[in-house]
Amino acid sequence: MSTGGTAAELRTNGLEVIEVSELTGAPEILDGRVKTLHPNIHGGLLALRDDEDHQRQLERLSIREIDLVVNNLYPFVETVRNPEASLGDALENIDIGGPAMTRAAAKNHPDVVIVVDPADYERVGKMIRDGEVTQPERRRLAAKAFQHVAAYDTAIANYLREDPDTGSGEAKGPELPTELTFGYSLVASPRYGENPHQSAGIYSLPGEDGGVVNAQQLHGIDMSYLNYFDADAAWEVARSFAGFGPHAAVVVKHANPCGLAVRENQTDAWEAARSGDPVSAFGGIVAFSGCLSAETAEKMHGLLLDVIVAPDYDEEALNILLRRRRTRVLKVRQNREPRWELRSVSGGALVQEPDYLADDGFRTMRVVTERQPSDCEQIDLWFAWRASRFVKSNAIVFAKDRTLVGMGAGQPNRVTSVHLSARVAGDRSEGAVMASDAFIPFPDAVEVAAEAGIKAVVQPGGSVNDDAVIAAANELDIAMVFTGKRHFYH
């Protein structure tokens, strides 16, 4: 039994088909908007087989039982993925009868088998040929069906939540929805999670075809859970700095950028980024903001890298990278800005807007010291401040000539992060600038930075000790700017 289009396809493949209109006694109406919403369909789906009253009603009304439903919903996600799709196109591709039949069959799964995934066709077909679709299998299929419809409805809700005037994808107003689902779809199953005893899956957002999750792997061994995690961190940094200069290169280790540089030439950017922490670059994840050139690929020779991420690759560059035995090479398309960030906690989840600032707070920055930063220092302050957004708190970044030369991350106090940055930077900290992702609470951090050779500092400000910190900067002839914004990253 089938509706028009599918019925024609089945007949083309030699199958006998009963049109739904024959069962309902009514034609499809409203351009196909109404065709399966009928008691002759839903009665056959929802009737309990062991309920005598249900069976008498079916017999009296001449309703046939339906024991198997195979359903593919209208392609809503594929439709709205097209930027030229109108609201009318979207609405016409919202399936009504399909989800209703799917939910009805899933509700009555002890008696009705529901299949929504072509990957299950062979498995279920074999069970039918063998004589029984078991109750555990029916329950598994029903759970899958309800989740499928939930993901479908989530995609619709997300689309309708977008700003109808600009299509920006931003929520209407500051309030979070009272109910929120995400509709992720499984795209990969790594061998394990962070540790071998943890199972893991990689999921994609509905309608999203960009980002690391949807990247095309051109070479290398299979991606692991942590490969995805670190590659995403590298990609986010690289694309964030794409507008800061012609070429950005970043090296990431354990989700923190340990090397980062922007240059007019990509190879120069790579060499400067690697110099940020040559020891940590070994076995790291590398990302580029632009198409990877053969010259840069050649300069990477001899360094063990877990993953290389770029939006594209020159043919010669790719041939060079294919000589590597294990390095994963990912081609990543630009992704949409996520609307929400999600983090699971006991009993539920934390949800927030992503930390995006168009200018990273530099429109509101103000110099608070007697010494003004030079033009070169101001560029490096902006560079360091933007980089601090991607470093785990308490984050300290040393930068010079649009290059990350030292970094301290994830420390319980800020002055320890300054010490770590100074140790990594060594002599390169002389004349460099420093960024702190949150306010500097005491003068000691500025004093340690001055000992290392730092000449300018950017921080949000807002500490009760701001006056003492500013006074220390003045005494040490350090320029200091406040942004009024912070970049905590846990």
Secondary structure, 3 states (H helix, E strand, C coil): CECHHHHHHHHHCCCCCCEHHHHHCCCCECCCCECCCCHHHHHHHHCCCCCHHHHHHHHHHCCCCCCEEECCCCCHHHHHHCCCCCHHHHHHCCCCHHHHHHHHHHHCCCCCEEECCHHHHHHHHHHHHHCCCCHHHHHHHHHHHHHHHHHHHHHHHHHHHCCCCCCCCCCCCCCCCCCCCCCCEEEECCCCCCCCCCCCCEEECCCCCCCHHHCEEEECCCCCHHHHHHHHHHHHHHHHCCCCCCEEEEEEECCEEEEEEEECCHHHHHHHHHHCCHHHHCCEEEEECCCECHHHHHHCCCCCEEEEEECCECHHHHHHHCCCCCCEEEECCCCCCCCCEEEEECCEEEEECCCCCCCCCCCCCEECCCCCCCHHHHHHHHHHHHHHCCCCCCCEEEECCCEEEEEECCCCCHHHHHHHHHHHHHHHHCCCEEEECCCCCCHHHHHHHHHHCCCEEEECCCCCCHHHHHHHHHHCCCEEEECCCCCCCC
